């Protein structure tokens, strides 16, 4: 009987198939970390560069609203620097990591800068900190269709009188959303281009109007 009990204890230790159980060695406790599958995160507050028909533009956003859009400067670094004057420091990320609404805004800008008659009035702009008069100027300017122009005086009359023409020009000179707010479509008296703070100044303004097929003073653009 003693031999049978010893044999049963031996079989329990050896386990199935006569193999000894693998001993478990004590060690440090490891806490598992669950990781999401690798995906491009959407950055809620950031900026990006993207290519257009006139060169690399910059776009900056907070949440899903655009806070600034910059036309091309002499090089991409200067484009970012000029844009971030309006926004303060923001991380730069690839455009594909931006929220969907921001990517759609950039696609719309690319479209109008290759000559498509795209309406960008649906783009969400962050107007916090923009004075009320300037917001009114921007709202009227956004209603000007591609290929058409209005004068500073036209906008001034709609806002209260011709005497506001200079204030309209100053408001558009501080536009951080060009060409979503298409200030290039607003001209001085007699069809003259007037000032333009984006890109290479009035030359960029004329170039953008030429892309849209707008004629100044009934003459064809020098870019044709």
C-alpha positions as CSV (number, residue, x, y, z in Angstrom):
1,X,0.0,0.0,0.0
2,X,2.9,2.3,0.8
3,X,4.4,1.7,-2.7
4,X,1.1,2.4,-4.4
5,X,0.7,5.7,-2.6
6,X,4.2,6.7,-3.5
7,X,3.6,5.8,-7.2
8,X,0.4,8.0,-7.3
9,X,2.3,10.9,-5.9
10,X,5.0,10.4,-8.5
11,X,2.4,10.3,-11.3
12,X,0.8,13.6,-10.1
13,X,4.2,15.3,-10.2
14,X,5.1,14.0,-13.6
15,X,1.8,15.0,-15.1
16,X,0.5,13.9,-18.4
17,X,2.8,12.0,-20.7
18,X,5.4,11.6,-18.0
19,X,6.6,15.2,-18.4
20,X,7.5,17.2,-15.3
21,X,5.6,20.5,-14.9
22,X,7.6,23.6,-15.9
23,X,8.5,25.5,-12.8
24,X,7.3,29.1,-12.5
25,X,10.1,31.3,-11.4
26,X,9.2,34.4,-9.3
27,X,9.9,37.8,-11.0
28,X,8.8,41.4,-11.2
29,X,5.1,42.1,-11.8
30,X,4.6,43.6,-15.3
31,X,1.6,45.8,-15.9
32,X,0.3,45.5,-19.4
33,X,-0.3,48.6,-21.5
34,X,-3.0,48.6,-24.2
35,X,-2.1,50.5,-27.3
36,X,-4.5,51.6,-30.0
37,X,-3.7,50.4,-33.6
38,X,-1.3,52.8,-35.3
39,X,-3.3,55.6,-36.8
40,X,-2.7,59.2,-37.7
41,X,-4.0,61.3,-34.8
42,X,-6.0,64.5,-35.4
43,X,-4.2,67.4,-33.7
44,X,-6.8,69.8,-32.4
45,X,-4.4,72.9,-32.2
46,X,-1.7,72.9,-34.8
47,X,-0.5,74.2,-38.2
48,X,0.6,72.7,-41.5
49,X,2.0,73.6,-44.9
50,X,0.3,72.4,-48.1
51,X,1.1,72.8,-51.8
52,X,-1.0,75.0,-54.2
53,X,-0.7,76.3,-57.7
54,X,1.2,79.4,-56.5
55,X,3.4,77.7,-53.9
56,X,3.2,76.3,-50.4
57,X,0.6,77.9,-48.2
58,X,0.2,77.7,-44.5
59,X,-2.9,76.8,-42.5
60,X,-3.4,77.0,-38.7
61,X,-6.4,75.7,-36.7
62,X,-7.9,75.3,-33.2
63,X,-10.4,72.5,-32.9
64,X,-12.1,72.4,-36.3
65,X,-11.9,76.2,-37.0
66,X,-9.3,78.0,-39.1
67,X,-7.4,80.7,-37.2
68,X,-5.0,81.7,-40.0
69,X,-4.2,80.9,-43.6
70,X,-1.0,82.3,-45.1
71,X,-0.2,82.7,-48.8
72,X,3.3,81.8,-50.0
73,X,6.2,83.8,-48.8
74,X,9.7,83.5,-50.5
75,X,10.2,80.1,-48.7
76,X,8.1,77.8,-46.5
77,X,9.9,78.8,-43.3
78,X,9.0,82.5,-43.8
79,X,5.4,81.4,-44.6
80,X,5.1,79.7,-41.2
81,X,6.7,82.6,-39.4
82,X,4.4,85.2,-40.9
83,X,1.3,83.0,-40.2
84,X,2.3,82.3,-36.6
85,X,2.4,86.1,-35.9
86,X,-1.4,85.9,-35.8
87,X,-1.7,82.6,-33.8
88,X,1.2,82.4,-31.5
89,X,3.3,79.2,-31.3
90,X,1.7,76.0,-32.7
91,X,3.1,72.6,-33.5
92,X,3.6,71.8,-37.2
93,X,2.1,68.5,-38.3
94,X,1.4,66.9,-41.7
95,X,-1.9,68.1,-43.2
96,X,-3.3,64.6,-43.2
97,X,-3.1,64.7,-39.3
98,X,-5.5,67.8,-39.3
99,X,-9.2,67.5,-38.6
100,X,-11.4,66.7,-41.6
101,X,-12.8,70.2,-41.8
102,X,-9.3,71.7,-41.9
103,X,-8.3,69.3,-44.7
104,X,-11.4,70.2,-46.7
105,X,-10.5,73.9,-46.3
106,X,-7.0,73.3,-47.6
107,X,-8.5,71.4,-50.6
108,X,-10.8,74.3,-51.3
109,X,-7.9,76.7,-51.3
110,X,-6.0,74.4,-53.7
111,X,-9.0,74.3,-56.0
112,X,-9.5,78.1,-56.3
113,X,-5.7,78.5,-56.8
114,X,-5.9,76.2,-59.8
115,X,-8.8,78.1,-61.3
116,X,-11.9,76.2,-60.0
117,X,-14.9,78.4,-59.1
118,X,-15.1,77.0,-55.6
119,X,-17.3,78.6,-52.9
120,X,-15.4,78.6,-49.5
121,X,-18.2,80.3,-47.5
122,X,-18.8,77.0,-45.6
123,X,-15.3,77.0,-44.1
124,X,-15.4,77.6,-40.3
125,X,-13.3,80.5,-39.3
126,X,-12.3,81.3,-35.7
127,X,-13.1,85.0,-35.4
128,X,-12.3,85.3,-31.7
129,X,-10.4,88.5,-31.2
130,X,-11.3,90.0,-34.6
131,X,-13.0,93.4,-34.2
132,X,-16.7,93.6,-35.1
133,X,-16.2,96.0,-38.0
134,X,-13.5,93.8,-39.4
135,X,-15.8,90.8,-39.2
136,X,-18.5,92.6,-41.1
137,X,-16.0,93.5,-43.8
138,X,-14.9,89.8,-44.0
139,X,-18.5,88.6,-44.3
140,X,-19.2,90.9,-47.3
141,X,-15.9,90.0,-48.9
142,X,-16.6,86.2,-48.6
143,X,-19.7,86.7,-50.7
144,X,-17.7,87.9,-53.8
145,X,-17.7,85.0,-56.3
146,X,-14.5,83.8,-57.9
147,X,-13.7,85.8,-61.1
148,X,-15.6,88.8,-59.9
149,X,-14.4,91.9,-58.1
150,X,-15.7,94.8,-56.0
151,X,-14.1,98.0,-54.9
152,X,-13.3,99.3,-51.4
153,X,-16.0,101.9,-52.0
154,X,-18.6,99.3,-52.8
155,X,-18.0,97.5,-49.5
156,X,-17.9,100.8,-47.7
157,X,-21.3,101.8,-49.1
158,X,-22.8,98.5,-47.9
159,X,-21.3,99.2,-44.4
160,X,-22.6,102.7,-44.1
161,X,-21.0,105.1,-46.6
162,X,-18.1,105.8,-49.0
163,X,-16.3,107.5,-46.1
164,X,-15.5,104.1,-44.8
165,X,-13.5,103.0,-47.8
166,X,-10.1,103.6,-46.1
167,X,-11.3,101.6,-43.0
168,X,-12.4,98.8,-45.3
169,X,-8.9,98.8,-46.9
170,X,-7.2,98.7,-43.5
171,X,-9.5,95.8,-42.3
172,X,-8.6,93.8,-45.4
173,X,-4.9,94.6,-44.9
174,X,-5.2,92.7,-41.6
175,X,-6.9,89.7,-43.1
176,X,-5.4,86.5,-41.6
177,X,-7.7,84.2,-43.7
178,X,-6.7,84.9,-47.4
179,X,-7.9,83.5,-49.7
180,X,-10.8,82.0,-47.7
181,X,-11.7,85.7,-47.1
182,X,-10.9,86.7,-50.7
183,X,-9.5,90.2,-50.2
184,X,-7.7,89.8,-53.5
185,X,-11.1,90.4,-55.2
186,X,-11.4,93.9,-53.7
187,X,-9.9,96.6,-55.8
188,X,-9.1,100.3,-55.5
189,X,-11.0,102.9,-57.5
190,X,-11.0,102.7,-61.3
191,X,-10.1,99.0,-61.2
192,X,-6.6,99.5,-59.9
193,X,-5.3,96.6,-57.8
194,X,-4.6,98.6,-54.6
195,X,-2.6,97.2,-51.8
196,X,-2.2,93.6,-50.8
197,X,-0.4,92.2,-47.8
198,X,-0.1,88.6,-48.8
199,X,2.6,86.9,-50.7
200,X,4.5,89.3,-53.1
201,X,2.0,92.1,-52.6
202,X,0.0,93.4,-55.5
203,X,1.7,91.0,-57.9
204,X,0.3,88.1,-56.0
205,X,-3.1,89.7,-56.0
206,X,-3.0,90.1,-59.8
207,X,-1.8,86.6,-60.3
208,X,-4.7,85.2,-58.2
209,X,-7.2,87.3,-60.1
210,X,-5.7,86.0,-63.4
211,X,-6.1,82.4,-62.2
212,X,-9.8,83.1,-61.6
213,X,-10.2,84.8,-65.0
214,X,-11.0,88.2,-63.6
215,X,-10.2,91.2,-65.9
216,X,-9.1,94.6,-64.5
217,X,-10.4,97.6,-66.3
218,X,-11.6,95.5,-69.2
219,X,-8.1,94.4,-70.1
220,X,-6.6,90.9,-70.1
221,X,-4.2,90.0,-67.3
222,X,-0.5,90.3,-67.9
223,X,-0.3,86.6,-66.8
224,X,-2.3,85.4,-69.8
